[in-house]
Amino acid sequence: MLTDAKLRASKPTERPYTVADGNGLVFLVQPNGSRLWRYRYRFQGVAKMISFGSYPEIDLATARSLREAARGTLRSGKDPSLVRKAAKAAQAESHANSFEAVALEWHAKASKTLTPTNSKWILRRLEANIFRRIGQIPVVEIKPPQVLAAIRAIEKQGKLETAHRVLSLCSQVFRYAVASGLVESDPTRDLRGAITKAKGGHFAALTSPEDVAGLLRAIDSYRGSPETRAALIFGILTFVRPGNLREAEWDEFFDLDKPSKAEWRIPGTKMKVRTDRPFVVPLAPQAIAVIAGLRPLTSQSKYLFPSARSTHRPMSNNAVLAALRRMGYTSEEMTGHGVRAMARTLCHEVLGFAPEVIEEQLAHGKAGPLGDAYDRTTHIGERRRLMREWADYLDRLKED
């Protein structure tokens, strides 16, 4: 019989040796100093052996407990080695089909059509809010209350918008699991109305003509860097997403000497939903004038709006926001992204353009699951007129 004192006193020799504890349990000492537990047994007349791990990680009491469990398996007519292999295979399958594993697989596929920024944002949301709560649970075992508990933890922090967005991400992961044959249904569908609605949910924006006129005059009076001032007005003239504005490159602009054809071709890889074709932004003469004014300031950089610290990087995503704050606009009044809501409202309600033309210019997807796949209409003629009339309207607002 082994004792703890004997185990601690065991020393390696030139040859491996074993010390028996009884009932098949032996202690193996290797020449390299490793000390291992082995269990020897016979099953259907064949001598076999399995490992219980190393000492001292597995102490004497634990090794004996494992031996007794293996003997119980033998008495039930099963081979302990095969039972263990089956358990390990089940555990590996469980891990492969855990929520985290399935979510990472879904994310890898979804990222092929997302910008790097959006892809990172989605992964960070899942890591910070979901993986540590239900990440290791097999998707087939996850029930609505478990998902709700994870979402409620976000809700209790007052992050209502985040809670709704994370719930939407979970739903996308479960729908992917359904399509993969791992689960039969999406448990998040039973959680509609279970969390507090987020107030607002839209970026702050100015939508009355009087307020927009005041913003334009404030930009004219802005005493910050001329590059930031140009970014402010160019963003309003084109109402692209803030990320596209910051990362605008000189070689993306074409036919600037032809006002009727001038356009900004944003590579599809830069768009919120990546495509294999560029997104075209028709340029009004006022937008061309802004670009001309920038040329002596930033043409040495590949970016129209380079960082103040390095011409090799685009402008900070806080530059426009900070400029708005310096001009006295609070986060409840106006944001960089709110320019798009401002343009959408006025182009429809004041200028009378059709919603589908405005939505196309905003680079929003078509309605319905097959809209983007089959509707290739770009309304380019109408969008050219839209951008010219929008720029002229802004001039009139500022003058009036």
RAVEN-V671344 format. One record per pair of residues at least 6 apart in sequence whose ideal C-beta (glycine too) atoms are under 7 Angstrom apart, sorted by the first residue. I is the first residue (numbers start at 1). J is the second residue. D is the distance in Angstrom with one decimal. If there is no record, write none. Layout:
i=I j=J d=D
i=I j=J d=D
This chain:
i=1 j=21 d=6.2
i=1 j=22 d=6.2
i=2 j=19 d=6.3
i=2 j=21 d=4.4
i=2 j=27 d=6.0
i=2 j=60 d=6.1
i=4 j=60 d=5.8
i=7 j=27 d=6.7
i=7 j=55 d=6.0
i=7 j=60 d=6.2
i=10 j=29 d=5.2
i=10 j=35 d=6.1
i=12 j=29 d=5.8
i=12 j=30 d=6.5
i=12 j=31 d=5.3
i=12 j=32 d=6.8
i=12 j=33 d=4.8
i=13 j=31 d=6.7
i=14 j=31 d=6.1
i=15 j=31 d=6.8
i=16 j=28 d=6.3
i=16 j=29 d=6.5
i=16 j=30 d=5.1
i=16 j=31 d=6.2
i=17 j=29 d=5.7
i=18 j=26 d=4.5
i=18 j=27 d=6.4
i=18 j=28 d=5.0
i=19 j=26 d=6.7
i=19 j=27 d=4.5
i=20 j=26 d=5.1
i=21 j=27 d=6.6
i=23 j=67 d=6.2
i=23 j=71 d=6.7
i=24 j=39 d=5.2
i=24 j=40 d=4.8
i=24 j=41 d=5.1
i=24 j=67 d=6.4
i=25 j=39 d=5.6
i=25 j=63 d=6.2
i=25 j=64 d=6.6
i=25 j=67 d=4.4
i=26 j=38 d=5.0
i=26 j=40 d=6.4
i=27 j=35 d=6.7
i=27 j=37 d=6.5
i=28 j=36 d=4.5
i=28 j=38 d=5.4
i=29 j=35 d=5.4
i=34 j=54 d=6.2
i=35 j=54 d=6.3
i=35 j=55 d=4.3
i=36 j=51 d=6.5
i=36 j=54 d=5.3
i=37 j=51 d=6.7
i=37 j=52 d=3.8
i=37 j=53 d=5.9
i=37 j=55 d=6.6
i=37 j=58 d=5.6
i=37 j=63 d=4.6
i=38 j=49 d=5.6
i=38 j=51 d=6.0
i=39 j=49 d=6.7
i=39 j=50 d=5.3
i=39 j=52 d=6.1
i=39 j=67 d=5.5
i=39 j=70 d=5.5
i=40 j=49 d=5.0
i=41 j=48 d=5.9
i=41 j=70 d=6.9
i=41 j=74 d=6.2
i=41 j=80 d=6.9
i=42 j=48 d=6.9
i=43 j=74 d=6.8
i=43 j=79 d=4.7
i=48 j=81 d=5.9
i=50 j=80 d=5.9
i=50 j=81 d=5.2
i=50 j=84 d=6.5
i=52 j=58 d=5.7
i=52 j=63 d=5.3
i=52 j=66 d=4.7
i=70 j=80 d=4.2
i=73 j=80 d=4.6
i=73 j=83 d=5.5
i=74 j=80 d=6.4
i=94 j=138 d=5.0
i=95 j=101 d=6.5
i=97 j=138 d=5.1
i=97 j=139 d=5.8
i=97 j=140 d=6.8
i=97 j=182 d=5.6
i=98 j=135 d=6.4
i=98 j=136 d=5.3
i=98 j=137 d=6.3
i=98 j=138 d=5.7
i=99 j=134 d=5.2
i=99 j=135 d=5.5
i=99 j=137 d=5.8
i=99 j=139 d=5.3
i=99 j=142 d=6.1
i=99 j=173 d=6.9
i=100 j=131 d=4.9
i=100 j=135 d=3.5
i=100 j=136 d=6.5
i=102 j=139 d=5.2
i=102 j=173 d=6.1
i=102 j=176 d=6.8
i=102 j=177 d=5.2
i=102 j=182 d=6.6
i=103 j=126 d=5.7
i=103 j=173 d=4.6
i=106 j=172 d=6.7
i=106 j=173 d=5.1
i=106 j=176 d=4.1
i=107 j=122 d=6.3
i=107 j=123 d=5.9
i=111 j=119 d=4.1
i=113 j=273 d=5.6
i=113 j=274 d=5.2
i=114 j=273 d=6.9
i=114 j=274 d=6.3
i=115 j=270 d=6.6
i=115 j=271 d=6.9
i=115 j=272 d=6.1
i=115 j=274 d=6.4
i=117 j=243 d=6.3
i=118 j=272 d=6.4
i=122 j=169 d=6.2
i=125 j=165 d=6.8
i=125 j=166 d=5.5
i=125 j=169 d=6.1
i=126 j=169 d=6.2
i=129 j=150 d=6.7
i=129 j=154 d=5.5
i=129 j=166 d=5.0
i=130 j=150 d=5.6
i=130 j=166 d=6.4
i=130 j=170 d=6.5
i=133 j=150 d=4.2
i=134 j=142 d=5.9
i=134 j=146 d=5.5
i=134 j=147 d=6.8
i=134 j=150 d=5.7
i=139 j=174 d=7.0
i=139 j=177 d=4.7
i=139 j=182 d=5.4
i=139 j=183 d=5.4
i=140 j=182 d=6.2
i=140 j=183 d=5.2
i=142 j=187 d=6.0
i=143 j=187 d=6.0
i=144 j=187 d=4.6
i=144 j=190 d=4.6
i=144 j=191 d=5.7
i=147 j=170 d=5.9
i=147 j=187 d=5.7
i=147 j=188 d=5.7
i=147 j=191 d=6.5
i=148 j=191 d=5.6
i=148 j=194 d=5.7
i=151 j=163 d=5.3
i=151 j=166 d=6.4
i=151 j=167 d=5.2
i=151 j=195 d=5.7
i=152 j=195 d=7.0
i=154 j=162 d=5.5
i=154 j=163 d=4.2
i=154 j=166 d=6.1
i=155 j=163 d=4.6
i=155 j=195 d=5.4
i=155 j=196 d=6.1
i=160 j=196 d=5.6
i=160 j=198 d=4.0
i=161 j=198 d=4.4
i=161 j=201 d=6.4
i=163 j=195 d=5.4
i=164 j=195 d=6.9
i=164 j=198 d=5.5
i=167 j=188 d=6.0
i=167 j=191 d=6.6
i=167 j=195 d=6.9
i=170 j=188 d=5.3
i=171 j=186 d=5.8
i=171 j=188 d=4.3
i=174 j=183 d=6.6
i=174 j=186 d=4.0
i=174 j=187 d=6.3
i=174 j=188 d=6.0
i=175 j=186 d=5.4
i=177 j=183 d=4.7
i=178 j=184 d=7.0
i=178 j=185 d=6.6
i=178 j=186 d=6.1
i=202 j=341 d=6.3
i=203 j=335 d=4.8
i=203 j=337 d=4.2
i=203 j=338 d=4.4
i=203 j=341 d=6.1
i=204 j=331 d=6.2
i=204 j=332 d=5.5
i=204 j=333 d=5.7
i=204 j=334 d=5.7
i=204 j=335 d=5.1
i=204 j=338 d=5.1
i=205 j=334 d=6.4
i=205 j=338 d=3.2
i=205 j=341 d=3.9
i=205 j=342 d=4.7
i=206 j=212 d=5.4
i=206 j=215 d=5.8
i=206 j=333 d=6.8
i=206 j=334 d=5.5
i=206 j=342 d=5.6
i=207 j=341 d=6.9
i=207 j=342 d=5.7
i=207 j=345 d=4.3
i=207 j=346 d=6.9
i=209 j=350 d=6.7
i=209 j=397 d=5.8
i=212 j=342 d=6.3
i=212 j=346 d=6.9
i=212 j=397 d=5.8
i=213 j=397 d=4.2
i=213 j=398 d=5.9
i=213 j=400 d=6.8
i=215 j=334 d=6.9
i=216 j=394 d=6.2
i=216 j=397 d=6.2
i=216 j=398 d=4.2
i=217 j=398 d=6.0
i=218 j=327 d=4.5
i=219 j=229 d=6.3
i=219 j=232 d=4.9
i=219 j=233 d=5.6
i=222 j=229 d=4.8
i=222 j=232 d=6.9
i=222 j=323 d=6.5
i=222 j=327 d=6.3
i=224 j=323 d=5.7
i=224 j=326 d=6.5
i=225 j=308 d=6.8
i=226 j=297 d=6.2
i=227 j=297 d=6.0
i=227 j=298 d=6.2
i=227 j=305 d=5.7
i=228 j=319 d=5.4
i=228 j=320 d=6.9
i=228 j=323 d=5.1
i=230 j=290 d=5.4
i=230 j=293 d=6.4
i=230 j=294 d=5.4
i=231 j=245 d=6.4
i=231 j=305 d=4.8
i=231 j=315 d=6.4
i=231 j=319 d=6.9
i=231 j=320 d=5.7
i=232 j=320 d=6.1
i=232 j=323 d=6.0
i=233 j=290 d=6.0
i=234 j=245 d=7.0
i=234 j=287 d=6.3
i=234 j=290 d=4.7
i=235 j=245 d=4.9
i=235 j=320 d=6.6
i=235 j=336 d=6.8
i=235 j=339 d=5.5
i=236 j=339 d=5.4
i=236 j=394 d=6.7
i=237 j=284 d=6.4
i=237 j=286 d=5.8
i=237 j=287 d=4.5
i=237 j=290 d=6.9
i=237 j=391 d=5.6
i=238 j=264 d=6.9
i=238 j=281 d=5.3
i=238 j=287 d=6.1
i=239 j=339 d=5.3
i=239 j=340 d=5.0
i=239 j=343 d=4.0
i=240 j=281 d=6.2
i=241 j=272 d=6.5
i=242 j=317 d=6.5
i=242 j=320 d=6.7
i=242 j=336 d=4.4
i=242 j=337 d=5.7
i=244 j=266 d=5.5
i=244 j=270 d=6.1
i=246 j=305 d=6.0
i=246 j=314 d=4.6
i=246 j=315 d=4.9
i=246 j=317 d=6.1
i=247 j=270 d=6.4
i=247 j=303 d=6.9
i=247 j=314 d=4.8
i=248 j=303 d=6.7
i=248 j=304 d=4.4
i=248 j=305 d=6.5
i=249 j=302 d=5.2
i=249 j=303 d=5.9
i=250 j=299 d=6.5
i=250 j=302 d=6.2
i=250 j=304 d=6.4
i=252 j=264 d=5.8
i=252 j=265 d=5.5
i=252 j=266 d=6.3
i=253 j=264 d=5.5
i=253 j=291 d=6.5
i=254 j=263 d=5.7
i=254 j=265 d=6.3
i=255 j=261 d=4.2
i=255 j=262 d=4.9
i=255 j=263 d=6.6
i=256 j=262 d=5.1
i=256 j=288 d=5.5
i=256 j=291 d=6.4
i=259 j=285 d=5.1
i=259 j=288 d=6.5
i=262 j=283 d=4.2
i=262 j=288 d=5.5
i=263 j=280 d=5.2
i=263 j=281 d=6.3
i=263 j=282 d=5.3
i=263 j=283 d=5.8
i=264 j=281 d=4.1
i=264 j=283 d=6.0
i=265 j=278 d=4.1
i=265 j=280 d=5.7
i=266 j=278 d=5.9
i=266 j=279 d=4.6
i=266 j=281 d=6.6
i=267 j=278 d=5.5
i=268 j=274 d=5.7
i=268 j=275 d=3.7
i=268 j=276 d=5.7
i=268 j=277 d=5.3
i=268 j=278 d=5.7
i=268 j=279 d=6.7
i=271 j=279 d=5.5
i=271 j=363 d=6.2
i=273 j=365 d=6.6
i=279 j=363 d=5.4
i=280 j=380 d=6.6
i=282 j=383 d=5.5
i=282 j=384 d=4.2
i=282 j=387 d=4.6
i=283 j=387 d=6.9
i=284 j=387 d=4.9
i=284 j=388 d=4.7
i=284 j=391 d=3.6
i=286 j=391 d=4.2
i=286 j=395 d=7.0
i=287 j=391 d=6.6
i=294 j=304 d=5.7
i=298 j=304 d=6.0
i=298 j=305 d=6.9
i=298 j=306 d=5.6
i=300 j=311 d=6.2
i=301 j=311 d=3.8
i=303 j=314 d=4.8
i=305 j=314 d=6.4
i=305 j=315 d=4.1
i=306 j=313 d=6.8
i=306 j=314 d=6.5
i=306 j=315 d=6.5
i=307 j=313 d=4.2
i=307 j=314 d=6.3
i=307 j=315 d=5.7
i=307 j=316 d=6.2
i=320 j=336 d=4.4
i=321 j=335 d=6.6
i=321 j=336 d=5.5
i=324 j=334 d=5.5
i=340 j=362 d=6.0
i=343 j=390 d=6.7
i=344 j=358 d=5.6
i=344 j=362 d=6.4
i=347 j=353 d=4.9
i=347 j=358 d=5.1
i=347 j=386 d=6.3
i=347 j=390 d=6.0
i=348 j=355 d=6.1
i=348 j=358 d=5.9
i=351 j=389 d=5.6
i=351 j=390 d=6.8
i=351 j=393 d=6.2
i=353 j=386 d=5.3
i=356 j=379 d=7.0
i=357 j=379 d=4.8
i=357 j=382 d=4.7
i=357 j=383 d=6.2
i=357 j=386 d=6.0
i=360 j=378 d=6.2
i=360 j=379 d=5.1
i=360 j=383 d=6.4
i=361 j=383 d=5.1
i=361 j=386 d=6.0
i=365 j=371 d=6.2
i=365 j=372 d=5.1
i=366 j=372 d=5.4
i=366 j=375 d=4.7
